[in-house]
Amino acid sequence: MWQLDRAEQKRAIFAEFQDRSNAPEIDLNQRLVDDGTALPGYRVAAAGRYRGATILLDNQVHRGRVGYLVYTPFELDGRAEHVLVNRGWVSAGSDRGRAPEIATPRVSQYLEGRLSLPPQGGLRLAGSELIEPFGEGMWRVQAIDFAGLTTTVGAQLLPITLLLDSDAPYGFVRAWKPPGNVRGELNAEARHLGYAFQWFALAVTVVVVTGVLTLRRGKTAQ
């Protein structure tokens, strides 16, 4: 029953994700964002330019390889706020002490993507609250702390991130998945339904075997 409940939760989450995907696109240059928790999944557009700062979210795995998610503050035209743009995944390489080469254009541009809260999974190491200098204009973190990063990069950050579209330039590996699809399965709901079927099948098997054994013992006793 717990697996059926989880399947229903995944169904509801994905239905909400689809509804938000089909909603009118949000213009971040006009929309005030005080609470980011109500916005993940909505399509957005933003005009502005990248700042010369790079945030590397550590311990992010892609196809069995450990690397970073690359976040860059994007200065919104006509506003004091910036939005952190998730430009995708890069490999950490064999030398953990060496920063990856990240090219960031400073020209004015128009971005499109999807709003998302930063990932909460992955390895959480001791000192995950630290913002570690990792090269000129680059910091390595274990978690995205909007308040801490606002102070570090000297830019007011919105409490939400933008997942850069897969075909947009100046990005890296972008294998964005719908919410709840953390393991990469085609249908997260079906996975829980499959588990529920297995448990129900096991329960029926136990009942049948118990019944057969009980009948045999009854005949032996006679």
MDTraj code that builds the backbone (N, CA, C; nanometers):
import mdtraj as md
import numpy as np

residues = "MET TRP GLN LEU ASP ARG ALA GLU GLN LYS ARG ALA ILE PHE ALA GLU PHE GLN ASP ARG SER ASN ALA PRO GLU ILE ASP LEU ASN GLN ARG LEU VAL ASP ASP GLY THR ALA LEU PRO GLY TYR ARG VAL ALA ALA ALA GLY ARG TYR ARG GLY ALA THR ILE LEU LEU ASP ASN GLN VAL HIS ARG GLY ARG VAL GLY TYR LEU VAL TYR THR PRO PHE GLU LEU ASP GLY ARG ALA GLU HIS VAL LEU VAL ASN ARG GLY TRP VAL SER ALA GLY SER ASP ARG GLY ARG ALA PRO GLU ILE ALA THR PRO ARG VAL SER GLN TYR LEU GLU GLY ARG LEU SER LEU PRO PRO GLN GLY GLY LEU ARG LEU ALA GLY SER GLU LEU ILE GLU PRO PHE GLY GLU GLY MET TRP ARG VAL GLN ALA ILE ASP PHE ALA GLY LEU THR THR THR VAL GLY ALA GLN LEU LEU PRO ILE THR LEU LEU LEU ASP SER ASP ALA PRO TYR GLY PHE VAL ARG ALA TRP LYS PRO PRO GLY ASN VAL ARG GLY GLU LEU ASN ALA GLU ALA ARG HIS LEU GLY TYR ALA PHE GLN TRP PHE ALA LEU ALA VAL THR VAL VAL VAL VAL THR GLY VAL LEU THR LEU ARG ARG GLY LYS THR ALA GLN".split()
xyz = np.array([
    [0.0831, -0.1195, 0.0000],
    [0.0000, 0.0000, 0.0000],
    [0.0876, 0.1259, 0.0000],
    [0.2037, 0.1166, 0.0667],
    [0.2949, 0.2301, 0.0668],
    [0.3449, 0.2579, -0.0748],
    [0.3748, 0.1517, -0.1506],
    [0.4214, 0.1699, -0.2886],
    [0.3108, 0.2303, -0.3757],
    [0.1859, 0.1897, -0.3543],
    [0.0750, 0.2489, -0.4290],
    [0.0611, 0.3973, -0.3953],
    [0.0819, 0.4306, -0.2673],
    [0.0753, 0.5709, -0.2267],
    [0.1872, 0.6517, -0.2915],
    [0.3081, 0.5923, -0.2979],
    [0.4201, 0.6601, -0.3631],
    [0.3920, 0.6803, -0.5122],
    [0.3309, 0.5809, -0.5750],
    [0.2968, 0.5937, -0.7166],
    [0.1989, 0.7085, -0.7383],
    [0.1014, 0.7215, -0.6488],
    [0.0047, 0.8300, -0.6595],
    [0.0728, 0.9650, -0.6402],
    [0.1677, 0.9718, -0.5466],
    [0.2423, 1.0961, -0.5267],
    [0.3186, 1.1335, -0.6533],
    [0.3880, 1.0348, -0.7143],
    [0.4638, 1.0627, -0.8364],
    [0.3695, 1.1053, -0.9496],
    [0.2507, 1.0433, -0.9553],
    [0.1537, 1.0799, -1.0584],
    [0.1111, 1.2259, -1.0414],
    [0.0859, 1.2658, -0.9162],
    [0.0428, 1.4027, -0.8888],
    [0.1549, 1.5026, -0.9183],
    [0.2775, 1.4681, -0.8803],
    [0.3917, 1.5574, -0.9047],
    [0.4126, 1.5784, -1.0543],
    [0.4042, 1.4684, -1.1309],
    [0.4274, 1.4799, -1.2746],
    [0.3135, 1.5553, -1.3424],
    [0.1890, 1.5350, -1.2934],
    [0.0756, 1.6074, -1.3508],
    [0.0911, 1.7578, -1.3272],
    [0.1369, 1.7943, -1.2073],
    [0.1602, 1.9359, -1.1777],
    [0.2725, 1.9907, -1.2650],
    [0.3764, 1.9095, -1.2852],
    [0.4878, 1.9506, -1.3705],
    [0.4398, 1.9772, -1.5131],
    [0.3542, 1.8905, -1.5656],
    [0.3016, 1.9096, -1.7009],
    [0.2153, 2.0355, -1.7099],
    [0.1328, 2.0576, -1.6056],
    [0.0478, 2.1767, -1.6049],
    [0.1333, 2.3039, -1.6074],
    [0.2407, 2.3028, -1.5294],
    [0.3274, 2.4208, -1.5244],
    [0.4044, 2.4373, -1.6549],
    [0.4392, 2.3253, -1.7166],
    [0.5100, 2.3326, -1.8445],
    [0.4232, 2.3956, -1.9523],
    [0.2919, 2.3738, -1.9442],
    [0.1995, 2.4254, -2.0446],
    [0.1463, 2.5648, -2.0098],
    [0.1833, 2.6152, -1.8927],
    [0.1382, 2.7483, -1.8507],
    [0.2131, 2.8555, -1.9297],
    [0.1609, 2.9772, -1.9351],
    [0.2313, 3.0865, -2.0052],
    [0.3718, 3.1064, -1.9488],
    [0.4636, 3.1397, -2.0354],
    [0.6021, 3.1596, -1.9957],
    [0.6151, 3.2817, -1.9053],
    [0.6979, 3.2692, -1.8015],
    [0.7211, 3.3783, -1.7073],
    [0.8370, 3.4649, -1.7562],
    [0.8181, 3.5962, -1.7508],
    [0.9238, 3.6909, -1.7854],
    [0.9938, 3.7312, -1.6554],
    [1.1148, 3.6813, -1.6348],
    [1.1860, 3.7110, -1.5104],
    [1.2262, 3.8566, -1.4977],
    [1.2274, 3.9284, -1.6075],
    [1.2596, 4.0711, -1.5998],
    [1.1433, 4.1508, -1.5406],
    [1.0249, 4.0889, -1.5358],
    [0.9062, 4.1570, -1.4853],
    [0.8511, 4.0936, -1.3584],
    [0.8713, 3.9629, -1.3423],
    [0.8097, 3.8889, -1.2320],
    [0.8902, 3.9030, -1.1028],
    [0.8224, 3.9425, -0.9942],
    [0.8844, 3.9458, -0.8628],
    [0.8838, 3.8043, -0.8049],
    [0.9955, 3.7624, -0.7499],
    [1.0073, 3.6275, -0.6944],
    [1.0548, 3.6388, -0.5500],
    [0.9608, 3.6195, -0.4570],
    [0.9948, 3.6225, -0.3150],
    [1.0084, 3.4809, -0.2585],
    [0.9291, 3.3880, -0.3135],
    [0.9296, 3.2500, -0.2659],
    [0.9485, 3.1575, -0.3855],
    [1.0654, 3.0937, -0.3936],
    [1.0939, 3.0077, -0.5076],
    [1.0267, 2.8728, -0.5017],
    [0.9742, 2.8322, -0.3859],
    [0.9182, 2.6973, -0.3720],
    [0.7907, 2.6777, -0.4533],
    [0.7238, 2.7857, -0.4913],
    [0.5986, 2.7738, -0.5662],
    [0.6186, 2.7808, -0.7171],
    [0.7441, 2.7898, -0.7643],
    [0.7679, 2.8152, -0.9057],
    [0.8357, 2.7036, -0.9848],
    [0.8946, 2.6003, -0.9236],
    [0.9643, 2.4992, -1.0037],
    [0.8750, 2.4381, -1.1108],
    [0.9301, 2.4251, -1.2314],
    [0.8573, 2.3642, -1.3423],
    [0.8079, 2.4628, -1.4448],
    [0.7923, 2.5885, -1.4084],
    [0.7421, 2.6885, -1.5032],
    [0.8504, 2.7260, -1.6048],
    [0.8081, 2.7460, -1.7282],
    [0.8972, 2.7957, -1.8321],
    [0.9218, 2.9443, -1.8088],
    [1.0459, 2.9887, -1.8341],
    [1.0800, 3.1286, -1.8122],
    [1.1677, 3.1814, -1.9253],
    [1.1699, 3.3131, -1.9354],
    [1.2606, 3.3825, -2.0263],
    [1.3248, 3.4955, -1.9479],
    [1.4478, 3.5293, -1.9856],
    [1.5190, 3.6350, -1.9148],
    [1.6171, 3.7021, -2.0093],
    [1.6220, 3.8347, -2.0026],
    [1.7175, 3.9124, -2.0811],
    [1.8188, 3.9741, -1.9854],
    [1.9452, 3.9698, -2.0247],
    [2.0491, 4.0257, -1.9399],
    [2.1858, 3.9779, -1.9829],
    [2.2730, 3.9563, -1.8828],
    [2.4103, 3.9120, -1.9127],
    [2.4653, 3.8362, -1.7931],
    [2.5545, 3.7432, -1.8218],
    [2.6213, 3.6702, -1.7150],
    [2.7216, 3.7607, -1.6438],
    [2.7344, 3.7415, -1.5132],
    [2.8410, 3.8058, -1.4375],
    [2.9648, 3.7161, -1.4408],
    [3.0780, 3.7738, -1.4076],
    [3.2022, 3.6971, -1.4092],
    [3.2227, 3.6183, -1.2819],
    [3.1298, 3.5320, -1.2488],
    [3.1397, 3.4481, -1.1293],
    [3.0854, 3.3106, -1.1643],
    [3.1471, 3.2082, -1.1092],
    [3.1046, 3.0712, -1.1357],
    [3.0938, 2.9948, -1.0044],
    [2.9811, 2.9266, -0.9865],
    [2.9584, 2.8430, -0.8693],
    [2.9549, 2.6979, -0.9153],
    [3.0402, 2.6141, -0.8570],
    [3.0446, 2.4723, -0.8910],
    [2.9819, 2.3915, -0.7782],
    [2.8679, 2.3275, -0.8062],
    [2.8033, 2.2395, -0.7089],
    [2.8683, 2.1028, -0.7173],
    [2.9348, 2.0639, -0.6111],
    [3.0202, 1.9447, -0.6097],
    [2.9397, 1.8151, -0.5992],
    [3.0087, 1.7032, -0.6324],
    [2.9572, 1.5673, -0.6147],
    [2.8272, 1.5415, -0.6910],
    [2.8234, 1.5832, -0.8152],
    [2.7092, 1.5574, -0.9022],
    [2.7490, 1.4511, -1.0043],
    [2.6731, 1.3421, -1.0085],
    [2.7105, 1.2256, -1.0881],
    [2.6325, 1.2223, -1.2191],
    [2.7045, 1.1986, -1.3287],
    [2.6425, 1.1828, -1.4604],
    [2.7039, 1.0608, -1.5276],
    [2.6215, 0.9595, -1.5527],
    [2.6654, 0.8352, -1.6160],
    [2.7862, 0.7738, -1.5441],
    [2.7773, 0.7719, -1.4126],
    [2.8795, 0.7085, -1.3322],
    [3.0035, 0.7921, -1.3075],
    [3.0066, 0.9130, -1.3588],
    [3.1234, 1.0009, -1.3423],
    [3.0874, 1.1164, -1.2491],
    [3.1803, 1.1506, -1.1608],
    [3.1583, 1.2588, -1.0650],
    [3.2036, 1.3911, -1.1258],
    [3.1237, 1.4928, -1.1053],
    [3.1587, 1.6236, -1.1582],
    [3.0864, 1.7340, -1.0851],
    [3.0637, 1.8438, -1.1558],
    [3.0004, 1.9621, -1.0980],
    [2.8828, 2.0068, -1.1847],
    [2.7850, 2.0685, -1.1193],
    [2.6866, 2.1483, -1.1906],
    [2.7366, 2.2916, -1.1891],
    [2.7355, 2.3541, -1.3062],
    [2.7916, 2.4886, -1.3214],
    [2.6795, 2.5923, -1.3118],
    [2.6885, 2.6775, -1.2097],
    [2.5923, 2.7859, -1.1904],
    [2.6623, 2.9200, -1.2136],
    [2.5944, 3.0075, -1.2879],
    [2.6478, 3.1411, -1.3127],
    [2.5389, 3.2445, -1.2861],
    [2.5675, 3.3483, -1.2051],
    [2.4684, 3.4541, -1.1831],
    [2.4405, 3.5290, -1.3140],
    [2.3119, 3.5508, -1.3408],
    [2.2686, 3.6210, -1.4625],
    [2.2011, 3.7500, -1.4203],
    [2.2608, 3.8608, -1.4594],
    [2.2074, 3.9927, -1.4236],
    [2.0881, 4.0264, -1.5121],
    [1.9729, 4.0487, -1.4498],
    [1.8497, 4.0736, -1.5238],
    [1.8411, 4.2207, -1.5638],
    [1.8146, 4.2460, -1.6923],
    [1.8000, 4.3835, -1.7406],
    [1.6864, 4.4530, -1.6656],
    [1.7132, 4.5743, -1.6190],
    [1.6102, 4.6542, -1.5540],
    [1.5815, 4.6169, -1.4108],
    [1.6607, 4.5260, -1.3544],
    [1.6385, 4.4836, -1.2168],
    [1.7716, 4.4734, -1.1429],
    [1.7639, 4.4830, -1.0110],
    [1.8852, 4.4689, -0.9297],
    [1.9157, 4.3224, -0.9022],
    [1.8141, 4.2354, -0.9130],
    [1.8326, 4.0944, -0.8810],
    [1.9021, 4.0182, -0.9936],
    [1.9589, 3.9053, -0.9562],
    [2.0205, 3.8112, -1.0493],
    [1.9559, 3.6744, -1.0293],
    [1.9580, 3.5929, -1.1316],
    [1.9122, 3.4549, -1.1188],
    [2.0311, 3.3625, -1.1458],
    [2.0436, 3.2584, -1.0635],
    [2.1486, 3.1601, -1.0855],
    [2.1066, 3.0679, -1.1991],
    [2.1872, 3.0635, -1.3045],
    [2.1574, 2.9787, -1.4196],
    [2.2378, 2.8491, -1.4086],
    [2.1671, 2.7374, -1.4088],
    [2.2322, 2.6059, -1.4105],
    [2.2645, 2.5747, -1.5560],
    [2.3936, 2.5835, -1.5900],
    [2.4370, 2.5673, -1.7291],
    [2.4709, 2.4218, -1.7625],
    [2.4587, 2.3321, -1.6650],
    [2.4817, 2.1915, -1.6932],
    [2.5983, 2.1320, -1.6164],
    [2.6314, 2.0100, -1.6524],
    [2.7312, 1.9303, -1.5803],
    [2.8652, 1.9296, -1.6538],
    [2.9736, 1.9352, -1.5742],
    [3.1086, 1.9161, -1.6279],
    [3.1812, 1.8153, -1.5398],
    [3.2745, 1.7444, -1.5972],
    [3.3521, 1.6455, -1.5226],
    [3.4484, 1.7142, -1.4264],
    [3.4687, 1.6501, -1.3105],
    [3.5659, 1.7025, -1.2140],
    [3.7082, 1.6655, -1.2529],
    [3.7245, 1.5674, -1.3417],
    [3.8577, 1.5251, -1.3828],
    [3.9255, 1.4401, -1.2766],
    [4.0448, 1.3987, -1.3041],
    [4.1182, 1.3116, -1.2122],
    [4.1834, 1.3886, -1.0985],
    [4.2057, 1.5180, -1.1174],
    [4.2705, 1.6010, -1.0163],
    [4.1657, 1.6904, -0.9508],
    [4.1236, 1.6532, -0.8299],
    [4.0186, 1.7282, -0.7609],
    [4.0655, 1.8673, -0.7188],
    [4.1931, 1.8902, -0.7162],
    [4.2442, 2.0203, -0.6775],
    [4.2525, 2.1190, -0.7918],
    [4.2190, 2.0733, -0.9110],
    [4.2278, 2.1588, -1.0297],
    [4.0886, 2.1967, -1.0789],
    [4.0655, 2.3243, -1.0938],
    [3.9348, 2.3724, -1.1373],
    [3.9151, 2.3478, -1.2863],
    [3.7942, 2.3106, -1.3277],
    [3.7679, 2.2944, -1.4713],
    [3.7689, 2.4295, -1.5418],
    [3.7938, 2.4269, -1.6705],
    [3.7931, 2.5509, -1.7490],
    [3.6495, 2.5836, -1.7899],
    [3.6021, 2.6971, -1.7435],
    [3.4646, 2.7396, -1.7697],
    [3.4683, 2.8749, -1.8406],
    [3.4238, 2.8776, -1.9646],
    [3.4160, 3.0034, -2.0397],
    [3.2779, 3.0646, -2.0206],
    [3.2750, 3.1920, -1.9852],
    [3.1482, 3.2603, -1.9617],
    [3.1416, 3.3876, -2.0442],
    [3.0492, 3.3962, -2.1405],
    [3.0365, 3.5179, -2.2211],
    [2.9761, 3.6304, -2.1373],
    [3.0180, 3.7525, -2.1629],
    [2.9660, 3.8673, -2.0880],
    [2.8749, 3.9541, -2.1746],
    [2.8346, 3.9029, -2.2901],
    [2.7510, 3.9810, -2.3807],
    [2.6046, 3.9736, -2.3382],
    [2.5273, 4.0729, -2.3807],
    [2.3834, 4.0709, -2.3548],
    [2.3199, 3.9564, -2.4327],
    [2.2279, 3.8870, -2.3694],
    [2.1616, 3.7754, -2.4364],
    [2.0245, 3.7489, -2.3758],
    [1.9512, 3.6634, -2.4428],
    [1.8153, 3.6271, -2.4042],
    [1.8147, 3.4779, -2.3748],
    [1.7800, 3.4415, -2.2512],
    [1.7809, 3.3011, -2.2103],
    [1.6393, 3.2476, -2.1957],
    [1.6246, 3.1192, -2.2234],
    [1.5000, 3.0493, -2.1960],
    [1.5328, 2.9201, -2.1229],
    [1.4426, 2.8798, -2.0369],
    [1.4656, 2.7567, -1.9615],
    [1.3491, 2.7273, -1.8699],
    [1.3791, 2.6567, -1.7621],
    [1.2760, 2.6143, -1.6680],
    [1.3226, 2.6448, -1.5259],
    [1.2323, 2.6930, -1.4433],
    [1.2664, 2.7211, -1.3050],
    [1.2790, 2.5922, -1.2251],
    [1.3738, 2.5907, -1.1326],
    [1.3976, 2.4708, -1.0526],
    [1.4652, 2.5090, -0.9218],
    [1.4338, 2.4352, -0.8164],
    [1.5100, 2.4477, -0.6930],
    [1.6382, 2.3676, -0.7077],
    [1.7453, 2.4050, -0.6389],
    [1.8716, 2.3306, -0.6507],
    [1.8546, 2.1869, -0.6029],
    [1.9332, 2.0941, -0.6551],
    [1.9236, 1.9549, -0.6103],
    [1.9580, 1.9411, -0.4634],
    [1.8817, 1.8556, -0.3954],
    [1.9055, 1.8308, -0.2534],
    [1.9759, 1.6987, -0.2306],
    [1.9820, 1.6146, -0.3335],
    [2.0450, 1.4837, -0.3191],
    [2.1950, 1.4910, -0.3363],
    [2.2544, 1.3750, -0.3634],
    [2.3985, 1.3684, -0.3807],
    [2.4686, 1.3529, -0.2480],
    [2.5995, 1.3449, -0.2521],
    [2.6794, 1.3281, -0.1318],
    [2.6829, 1.4589, -0.0534],
    [2.6583, 1.4505, 0.0756],
    [2.6684, 1.5668, 0.1617],
    [2.7837, 1.5448, 0.2573],
    [2.8917, 1.6163, 0.2371],
    [3.0130, 1.5986, 0.3135],
    [3.0162, 1.6946, 0.4315],
    [3.1056, 1.6668, 0.5272],
    [3.1264, 1.7574, 0.6390],
    [3.1691, 1.8932, 0.5856],
    [3.1130, 1.9990, 0.6424],
    [3.1439, 2.1327, 0.5938],
    [3.0657, 2.1700, 0.4700],
    [2.9466, 2.1097, 0.4512],
    [2.8692, 2.1362, 0.3295],
    [2.8218, 2.2804, 0.3202],
    [2.8271, 2.3538, 0.4319],
    [2.7844, 2.4931, 0.4285],
    [2.8951, 2.5849, 0.3779],
    [3.0154, 2.5330, 0.3597],
    [3.1289, 2.6160, 0.3201],
    [3.1209, 2.6561, 0.1731],
    [3.1684, 2.7773, 0.1453],
    [3.1819, 2.8268, 0.0089],
    [3.3318, 2.8395, -0.0156],
    [3.3873, 2.7464, -0.0913],
    [3.5322, 2.7328, -0.1055],
    [3.5837, 2.8057, -0.2296],
    [3.6738, 2.9029, -0.2132],
    [3.7355, 2.9664, -0.3313],
    [3.8077, 2.8600, -0.4146],
    [3.7867, 2.8661, -0.5458],
    [3.8382, 2.7589, -0.6318],
    [3.8891, 2.8159, -0.7634],
    [3.9624, 2.9257, -0.7543],
    [4.0127, 2.9901, -0.8746],
    [3.9598, 3.1315, -0.8845],
    [4.0043, 3.2025, -0.9843],
    [3.9638, 3.3416, -1.0042],
    [3.8153, 3.3496, -1.0385],
    [3.7367, 3.4143, -0.9492],
    [3.5940, 3.4293, -0.9735],
    [3.5171, 3.2993, -0.9697],
    [3.5704, 3.1966, -0.9017],
    [3.5067, 3.0654, -0.8984],
    [3.5023, 3.0134, -0.7548],
    [3.3882, 2.9516, -0.7193],
    [3.3721, 2.8934, -0.5865],
    [3.3143, 2.7534, -0.5988],
    [3.3559, 2.6654, -0.5090],
    [3.3043, 2.5279, -0.5055],
    [3.2212, 2.5110, -0.3786],
    [3.1018, 2.4547, -0.3941],
    [3.0101, 2.4389, -0.2809],
    [2.9538, 2.2975, -0.2798],
    [2.9042, 2.2566, -0.1637],
    [2.8386, 2.1274, -0.1493],
    [2.6864, 2.1403, -0.1566],
    [2.6360, 2.2606, -0.1443],
    [2.4927, 2.2881, -0.1531],
    [2.4754, 2.4340, -0.1935],
    [2.3636, 2.4634, -0.2592],
    [2.3353, 2.6002, -0.3013],
    [2.2676, 2.6754, -0.1869],
    [2.3400, 2.7710, -0.1303],
    [2.2893, 2.8567, -0.0228],
    [2.2739, 2.9971, -0.0813],
    [2.1498, 3.0341, -0.1134],
    [2.1265, 3.1610, -0.1822],
    [2.1770, 3.2801, -0.1009],
    [2.1511, 3.2790, 0.0299],
    [2.1928, 3.3909, 0.1135],
    [2.3455, 3.4011, 0.1195],
    [2.4115, 3.2872, 0.1414],
    [2.5566, 3.2878, 0.1483],
    [2.6217, 3.3277, 0.0170],
    [2.5662, 3.2784, -0.0931],
    [2.6231, 3.3103, -0.2236],
    [2.5965, 3.4553, -0.2632],
    [2.4846, 3.5105, -0.2171],
    [2.4570, 3.6516, -0.2425],
    [2.5691, 3.7382, -0.1855],
    [2.6122, 3.7050, -0.0643],
    [2.7215, 3.7784, -0.0019],
    [2.8539, 3.7535, -0.0731],
    [2.8775, 3.6298, -0.1111],
    [3.0054, 3.5923, -0.1720],
    [3.0259, 3.6582, -0.3081],
    [2.9254, 3.6502, -0.3956],
    [2.9425, 3.7024, -0.5321],
    [2.9060, 3.8503, -0.5422],
    [2.8480, 3.9074, -0.4360],
    [2.8131, 4.0488, -0.4389],
    [2.6977, 4.0806, -0.5302],
    [2.6012, 3.9890, -0.5391],
    [2.4846, 4.0100, -0.6250],
    [2.3623, 3.9508, -0.5572],
    [2.2520, 4.0240, -0.5559],
    [2.1285, 3.9765, -0.4954],
    [2.0692, 3.8655, -0.5811],
    [2.0612, 3.7431, -0.5258],
    [2.0145, 3.6272, -0.6011],
    [1.8691, 3.5960, -0.5700],
    [1.7925, 3.5674, -0.6736],
    [1.6567, 3.5196, -0.6541],
    [1.6614, 3.3814, -0.5893],
    [1.5604, 3.3434, -0.5098],
    [1.5605, 3.2138, -0.4402],
    [1.5152, 3.0984, -0.5297],
    [1.5644, 3.0949, -0.6512],
    [1.5272, 2.9929, -0.7496],
    [1.6390, 2.9880, -0.8539],
    [1.6507, 2.8765, -0.9241],
    [1.7504, 2.8685, -1.0307],
    [1.6820, 2.8442, -1.1645],
    [1.7541, 2.8705, -1.2711],
    [1.7039, 2.8516, -1.4070],
    [1.7824, 2.7392, -1.4733],
    [1.7121, 2.6348, -1.5152],
    [1.7750, 2.5261, -1.5903],
    [1.7831, 2.5685, -1.7372],
    [1.9023, 2.5917, -1.7846],
    [1.9212, 2.6400, -1.9208],
    [1.8749, 2.5345, -2.0212],
    [1.8006, 2.5780, -2.1229],
    [1.7515, 2.4851, -2.2254],
    [1.8666, 2.4069, -2.2884],
    [1.8368, 2.2836, -2.3266],
    [1.9407, 2.1932, -2.3777],
    [2.0054, 2.2431, -2.5056],
    [1.9315, 2.3203, -2.5858],
    [1.9872, 2.3679, -2.7127],
    [2.0427, 2.5102, -2.7040],
    [2.0440, 2.5687, -2.5841],
    [2.0957, 2.7046, -2.5683],
    [2.2484, 2.7036, -2.5697],
    [2.3104, 2.8069, -2.6217],
    [2.4572, 2.8121, -2.6253],
    [2.5166, 2.8391, -2.4878],
    [2.6466, 2.8211, -2.4782],
    [2.7238, 2.8489, -2.3564],
    [2.6824, 2.7603, -2.2390],
    [2.6386, 2.6387, -2.2713],
    [2.6028, 2.5440, -2.1666],
    [2.6888, 2.4195, -2.1748],
    [2.6639, 2.3262, -2.0840],
    [2.7419, 2.2033, -2.0777],
    [2.6455, 2.0848, -2.0861],
    [2.6758, 1.9718, -2.0277],
    [2.5883, 1.8551, -2.0376],
    [2.4599, 1.8835, -1.9603],
    [2.3467, 1.8796, -2.0318],
    [2.2178, 1.9080, -1.9688],
    [2.1233, 1.7914, -1.9948],
    [2.1077, 1.7074, -1.8924],
    [2.0180, 1.5918, -1.9005],
    [1.9081, 1.6107, -1.7972],
    [1.8303, 1.7186, -1.8156],
    [1.7276, 1.7512, -1.7176],
    [1.6186, 1.6449, -1.7154],
    [1.5724, 1.6100, -1.5971],
    [1.4676, 1.5088, -1.5793],
    [1.3465, 1.5707, -1.5095],
    [1.2270, 1.5186, -1.5361],
    [1.1091, 1.5661, -1.4641],
    [1.1242, 1.5394, -1.3148],
    [1.0538, 1.6130, -1.2284],
    [1.0640, 1.5906, -1.0844],
    [1.0211, 1.4489, -1.0474],
    [1.0921, 1.3896, -0.9519],
    [1.0625, 1.2534, -0.9097],
    [1.1295, 1.1481, -0.9928],
    [1.1962, 1.1894, -1.1005],
    [1.2587, 1.0950, -1.1928],
    [1.4090, 1.0887, -1.1686],
    [1.4467, 1.0820, -1.0409],
    [1.5862, 1.1000, -1.0031],
    [1.6759, 0.9861, -1.0484],
    [1.6209, 0.8694, -1.0743],
    [1.7042, 0.7569, -1.1132],
    [1.7099, 0.7358, -1.2638],
    [1.6430, 0.8252, -1.3356],
    [1.6520, 0.8182, -1.4802],
    [1.5555, 0.7199, -1.5443],
    [1.4607, 0.6634, -1.4661],
    [1.3672, 0.5698, -1.5267],
    [1.2695, 0.6449, -1.6158],
    [1.2128, 0.5747, -1.7138],
    [1.1206, 0.6394, -1.8055],
    [0.9915, 0.6795, -1.7358],
    [0.9482, 0.6014, -1.6363],
    [0.8234, 0.6303, -1.5688],
    [0.8393, 0.5987, -1.4212],
    [0.8563, 0.7032, -1.3387],
    [0.8774, 0.6833, -1.1955],
    [0.7554, 0.6200, -1.1309],
    [0.6361, 0.6568, -1.1795],
    [0.5137, 0.5992, -1.1246],
    [0.5092, 0.4485, -1.1482],
    [0.5482, 0.4043, -1.2688],
    [0.5442, 0.2621, -1.3023],
    [0.6375, 0.1798, -1.2142],
    [0.7488, 0.2399, -1.1727],
    [0.8429, 0.1686, -1.0865],
    [0.7764, 0.1315, -0.9545],
    [0.7022, 0.2260, -0.8952],
    [0.6354, 0.1982, -0.7679],
    [0.5196, 0.1007, -0.7865],
    [0.4492, 0.1118, -0.8994],
    [0.3420, 0.0157, -0.9264],
    [0.3991, -0.1250, -0.9419],
    [0.5171, -0.1342, -1.0044],
    [0.5822, -0.2648, -1.0183],
    [0.6190, -0.3242, -0.8844],
    [0.6715, -0.2398, -0.7937],
    [0.7049, -0.2885, -0.6600],
    [0.5793, -0.3355, -0.5868],
    [0.4712, -0.2575, -0.5990],
    [0.3461, -0.2953, -0.5329],
    [0.2971, -0.4298, -0.5852],
    [0.3046, -0.4500, -0.7176],
    [0.2617, -0.5774, -0.7755],
    [0.3455, -0.6924, -0.7197],
    [0.4753, -0.6727, -0.7067],
    [0.5621, -0.7772, -0.6531],
    [0.5226, -0.8141, -0.5104],
    [0.4954, -0.7131, -0.4280],
    [0.4586, -0.7403, -0.2888],
    [0.3228, -0.8088, -0.2807],
    [0.2259, -0.7638, -0.3613],
    [0.0949, -0.8287, -0.3616],
    [0.1065, -0.9735, -0.4109],
    [0.1879, -0.9953, -0.5141],
    [0.2082, -1.1305, -0.5663],
    [0.2722, -1.2200, -0.4610],
    [0.3683, -1.1642, -0.3874],
    [0.4326, -1.2414, -0.2806],
    [0.3321, -1.2764, -0.1718],
    [0.2471, -1.1786, -0.1363],
    [0.1469, -1.2042, -0.0337],
    [0.0500, -1.3141, -0.0770],
    [0.0044, -1.3082, -0.2032],
    [-0.0861, -1.4119, -0.2546],
    [-0.0171, -1.5472, -0.2540],
    [0.1092, -1.5503, -0.2931],
    [0.1844, -1.6763, -0.2943],
    [0.1938, -1.7363, -0.1543],
    [0.2209, -1.6512, -0.0555],
    [0.2294, -1.6987, 0.0827],
    [0.0962, -1.7563, 0.1273],
    [-0.0143, -1.6883, 0.0931],
    [-0.1476, -1.7372, 0.1314],
    [-0.1765, -1.8730, 0.0660],
    [-0.1441, -1.8839, -0.0639],
    [-0.1698, -2.0095, -0.1349],
    [-0.0858, -2.1232, -0.0775],
    [0.0426, -2.0991, -0.0565],
    [0.1304, -2.2020, -0.0022],
    [0.0844, -2.2435, 0.1372],
    [0.0474, -2.1435, 0.2185],
    [-0.0012, -2.1748, 0.3532],
    [-0.1276, -2.2593, 0.3476],
    [-0.2190, -2.2244, 0.2554],
    [-0.3417, -2.3027, 0.2414],
    [-0.3146, -2.4457, 0.1990],
    [-0.2229, -2.4630, 0.1017],
    [-0.1896, -2.5985, 0.0548],
    [-0.1287, -2.6810, 0.1676],
    [-0.0357, -2.6233, 0.2406],
    [0.0283, -2.6946, 0.3510],
    [-0.0721, -2.7305, 0.4592],
    [-0.1664, -2.6386, 0.4853],
    [-0.2692, -2.6656, 0.5866],
    [-0.3579, -2.7823, 0.5450],
    [-0.3977, -2.7864, 0.4175],
    [-0.4806, -2.8956, 0.3680],
    [-0.4057, -3.0281, 0.3759],
    [-0.2787, -3.0275, 0.3394],
    [-0.1998, -3.1514, 0.3450],
    [-0.1871, -3.2023, 0.4878],
    [-0.1653, -3.1115, 0.5801],
    [-0.1530, -3.1543, 0.7198],
    [-0.2859, -3.2107, 0.7686],
    [-0.3966, -3.1500, 0.7210],
    [-0.5271, -3.2004, 0.7622],
    [-0.5512, -3.3406, 0.7105],
    [-0.5124, -3.3680, 0.5847],
    [-0.5295, -3.5014, 0.5298],
    [-0.4398, -3.6034, 0.6000],
    [-0.3174, -3.5614, 0.6304],
    [-0.2236, -3.6521, 0.7009],
    [-0.2786, -3.6877, 0.8388],
    [-0.3377, -3.5899, 0.9056],
    [-0.3920, -3.6149, 1.0387],
    [-0.5072, -3.7123, 1.0344],
    [-0.5843, -3.7131, 0.9244],
    [-0.6960, -3.8086, 0.9115],
    [-0.6444, -3.9503, 0.8854],
])
top = md.Topology()
chain = top.add_chain()
for i, resn in enumerate(residues, 1):
    res = top.add_residue(resn, chain, resSeq=i)
    for name in ("N", "CA", "C"):
        top.add_atom(name, md.element.get_by_symbol(name[0]), res)
traj = md.Trajectory(xyz[None], top)
